[in-house]
Amino acid sequence: MNQELARTLMTDTYNYPALTAALNMLLAFVLGLGVSYIYRITHTGLSYSQSFVLTIVYLTVITSSVIMIIGNSLTMAFALVGALSIIRFRTVVKDTKDTAYIFLALASGMACGTSNYFLALFTVVFTCTIIWILFRFNYGMLSESEFILRFYYPANGEESTYLNIIRDMTKATSLLHVEPAGDGKQNYLTYGISMDEDKKANDLLAKLTQVDNIEEMVLVSSKSDINY
């Protein structure tokens, strides 16, 4: 009787052989490294974080373990949902693409945790290939000559003094943001501009610097998402 009880407890406790569990988590670790590497080389913008790269690797391995813990037990699944519900992501995801990497890490970890090795490898390789191709060809970029122009200008100043220059050298101009300065005498202006193909951004800056009362002028390329 005691032997049967011990056998039952051992069966319920160790759902996966040690070698299978080790293989699951090792493959999850390798796939997590692959996903994080693709994220590193394709990331653009100013929101890069080493902690996020490490989180991708950790999350893949931990998810693999969680899936093995749950197994086919519905009770265990609900228990883990309740236990893990106390975890909150306090860091704001600045780039929407980062969310896709989180889901990719979760998917690969789940596949490894259920011993679906081919599906895990195929998912990561296929998805990372798509990510690299879209990054290589800069898919979704409307124009490489789009910029964000920001500067201070007197609130009661004549706008035509600088607008004529901007419109002469750009094919599209739009006022994005106006913010009064602390002294109440100036406005902080933000324009979205698209340069003419035969005009250069440096030439635009050179001409605008000759305009009186323009201060702290900044021109930022908008091919990476930024907050203005």
C-alpha positions as CSV (number, residue, x, y, z in Angstrom):
1,M,0.0,0.0,0.0
2,N,2.8,2.4,1.0
3,Q,4.6,1.5,-2.2
4,E,1.6,2.2,-4.4
5,L,1.1,5.6,-2.6
6,A,4.7,6.5,-3.1
7,R,4.5,5.5,-6.8
8,T,1.4,7.7,-7.2
9,L,3.0,10.6,-5.5
10,M,6.1,10.3,-7.6
11,T,4.0,10.1,-10.8
12,D,2.0,13.2,-9.8
13,T,5.1,15.1,-8.7
14,Y,7.4,14.4,-11.6
15,N,5.3,14.8,-14.8
16,Y,8.5,15.0,-16.9
17,P,11.6,12.9,-16.9
18,A,14.7,14.9,-15.7
19,L,16.3,14.7,-19.2
20,T,13.1,15.9,-20.9
21,A,12.7,18.8,-18.5
22,A,16.4,19.8,-18.9
23,L,16.1,19.6,-22.7
24,N,12.9,21.7,-22.6
25,M,14.5,24.5,-20.6
26,L,17.8,24.3,-22.5
27,L,16.1,24.7,-25.8
28,A,13.9,27.5,-24.4
29,F,17.1,29.3,-23.3
30,V,18.7,29.0,-26.7
31,L,15.5,30.2,-28.4
32,G,15.3,33.1,-25.9
33,L,18.8,34.1,-26.8
34,G,17.9,34.0,-30.5
35,V,14.9,36.2,-30.0
36,S,16.8,38.7,-27.9
37,Y,19.6,38.8,-30.5
38,I,17.2,39.6,-33.3
39,Y,15.7,42.3,-31.1
40,R,19.1,43.9,-30.5
41,I,20.1,44.1,-34.1
42,T,16.7,45.3,-35.4
43,H,15.9,47.8,-32.7
44,T,15.5,51.4,-33.7
45,G,14.7,54.5,-31.7
46,L,15.7,55.7,-28.2
47,S,13.9,53.1,-26.0
48,Y,16.6,50.3,-26.0
49,S,17.0,48.7,-22.7
50,Q,19.4,45.9,-21.6
51,S,16.9,44.8,-19.0
52,F,14.3,44.2,-21.7
53,V,16.8,42.0,-23.6
54,L,17.4,40.0,-20.5
55,T,13.7,39.8,-19.8
56,I,13.1,38.1,-23.1
57,V,15.6,35.3,-22.2
58,Y,14.2,34.9,-18.7
59,L,10.6,34.9,-19.8
60,T,11.2,32.2,-22.4
61,V,12.8,29.9,-19.9
62,I,10.3,30.6,-17.1
63,T,7.4,30.1,-19.4
64,S,8.8,26.7,-20.4
65,S,9.0,25.8,-16.7
66,V,5.4,27.0,-16.0
67,I,4.0,25.0,-18.8
68,M,5.7,21.8,-17.5
69,I,4.4,22.6,-14.0
70,I,0.8,22.9,-15.3
71,G,1.0,19.8,-17.4
72,N,-2.6,18.5,-18.0
73,S,-3.8,19.6,-14.6
74,L,-6.7,22.1,-14.8
75,T,-6.5,22.7,-11.1
76,M,-2.8,23.6,-11.3
77,A,-3.5,25.9,-14.2
78,F,-6.0,27.9,-12.2
79,A,-3.8,27.9,-9.1
80,L,-0.9,29.3,-11.1
81,V,-3.1,32.0,-12.7
82,G,-4.1,33.1,-9.2
83,A,-0.5,33.1,-7.9
84,L,0.9,34.9,-10.9
85,S,-1.8,37.5,-11.0
86,I,0.0,39.4,-8.3
87,I,2.8,40.2,-10.7
88,R,2.5,43.5,-12.5
89,F,4.5,45.0,-15.3
90,R,5.5,48.5,-13.9
91,T,7.7,49.4,-16.9
92,V,5.8,51.1,-19.7
93,V,6.5,49.5,-23.1
94,K,7.7,52.4,-25.2
95,D,7.9,50.7,-28.6
96,T,4.9,48.6,-29.7
97,K,7.2,46.1,-31.4
98,D,8.5,45.2,-28.0
99,T,5.2,43.6,-27.2
100,A,5.6,41.2,-30.2
101,Y,8.9,40.0,-28.7
102,I,7.2,39.3,-25.4
103,F,4.6,37.2,-27.1
104,L,7.3,35.4,-29.2
105,A,9.2,34.6,-26.0
106,L,6.0,33.3,-24.4
107,A,5.1,31.2,-27.4
108,S,8.5,29.6,-27.7
109,G,8.6,28.9,-24.0
110,M,5.2,27.3,-24.1
111,A,6.2,25.1,-27.1
112,C,9.4,24.0,-25.3
113,G,7.4,23.3,-22.1
114,T,5.1,20.9,-23.9
115,S,8.0,19.3,-25.8
116,N,6.9,20.6,-29.2
117,Y,10.5,21.1,-30.3
118,F,9.8,21.4,-34.0
119,L,7.0,24.0,-33.5
120,A,9.3,25.9,-31.1
121,L,12.2,26.0,-33.5
122,F,10.0,26.7,-36.5
123,T,8.1,29.6,-34.7
124,V,11.3,31.4,-33.6
125,V,13.2,30.9,-36.9
126,F,10.3,31.8,-39.1
127,T,9.2,34.8,-37.0
128,C,12.8,36.1,-36.6
129,T,13.3,35.8,-40.4
130,I,10.2,37.9,-41.0
131,I,11.4,40.5,-38.5
132,W,14.8,40.7,-40.2
133,I,13.4,40.9,-43.7
134,L,11.0,43.7,-42.8
135,F,13.8,45.5,-40.9
136,R,16.3,45.1,-43.8
137,F,13.9,46.6,-46.3
138,N,12.6,49.3,-43.9
139,Y,9.0,48.2,-44.5
140,G,6.4,50.7,-43.5
141,M,8.6,53.7,-43.8
142,L,6.7,56.4,-45.8
143,S,9.7,58.6,-46.5
144,E,13.4,58.9,-45.5
145,S,13.3,62.6,-45.7
146,E,10.9,63.3,-42.9
147,F,12.0,65.3,-39.9
148,I,10.8,66.9,-36.8
149,L,11.8,70.6,-36.5
150,R,11.6,72.3,-33.1
151,F,12.6,75.8,-32.0
152,Y,11.6,78.8,-29.8
153,Y,10.2,81.9,-31.4
154,P,8.6,85.1,-30.0
155,A,4.9,84.8,-29.4
156,N,4.2,88.1,-31.1
157,G,6.8,87.5,-33.9
158,E,6.0,87.4,-37.6
159,E,5.6,83.7,-38.6
160,S,6.2,84.4,-42.3
161,T,9.9,85.1,-41.7
162,Y,10.6,81.4,-41.1
163,L,7.6,79.8,-42.7
164,N,8.6,81.1,-46.2
165,I,12.0,79.4,-45.8
166,I,10.5,76.1,-44.6
167,R,7.9,76.0,-47.3
168,D,10.5,76.8,-50.0
169,M,12.7,73.9,-49.1
170,T,10.0,71.3,-48.2
171,K,7.3,69.5,-50.0
172,A,5.1,69.1,-47.0
173,T,4.9,71.0,-43.7
174,S,2.5,70.7,-40.7
175,L,2.4,72.3,-37.3
176,L,2.4,69.5,-34.7
177,H,2.7,71.3,-31.4
178,V,2.7,74.8,-29.9
179,E,3.7,75.2,-26.2
180,P,4.2,78.6,-24.5
181,A,7.6,79.0,-22.8
182,G,7.9,79.7,-19.1
183,D,8.5,83.4,-19.6
184,G,5.3,83.9,-21.6
185,K,7.2,85.7,-24.3
186,Q,8.1,82.8,-26.6
187,N,6.4,79.7,-28.0
188,Y,8.0,76.3,-28.4
189,L,7.0,75.2,-31.9
190,T,7.2,71.7,-33.4
191,Y,6.8,71.1,-37.1
192,G,6.7,67.9,-39.1
193,I,8.4,68.5,-42.4
194,S,9.2,66.4,-45.5
195,M,12.3,67.7,-47.4
196,D,12.3,68.2,-51.2
197,E,14.5,65.5,-52.9
198,D,17.0,68.1,-54.1
199,K,17.2,69.9,-50.8
200,K,19.3,69.0,-47.8
201,A,18.4,69.3,-44.1
202,N,21.7,71.1,-43.4
203,D,20.8,73.8,-45.9
204,L,17.5,74.3,-44.1
205,L,19.2,74.7,-40.8
206,A,21.7,77.2,-42.2
207,K,19.0,79.4,-43.6
208,L,16.8,79.3,-40.4
209,T,19.8,80.2,-38.2
210,Q,19.9,83.5,-40.1
211,V,16.4,84.4,-39.0
212,D,16.3,86.7,-36.0
213,N,14.9,85.5,-32.7
214,I,14.9,81.8,-33.5
215,E,16.5,80.0,-30.5
216,E,17.4,76.4,-29.6
217,M,16.6,75.0,-33.0
218,V,16.6,71.2,-33.2
219,L,16.1,69.0,-36.3
220,V,15.4,65.3,-35.6
221,S,15.0,62.5,-38.2
222,S,11.6,60.9,-37.8
223,K,12.4,57.5,-39.4
224,S,12.5,56.3,-35.8
225,D,9.5,56.8,-33.6
226,I,10.0,59.7,-31.2
227,N,7.9,61.7,-28.8
228,Y,7.6,65.4,-29.4
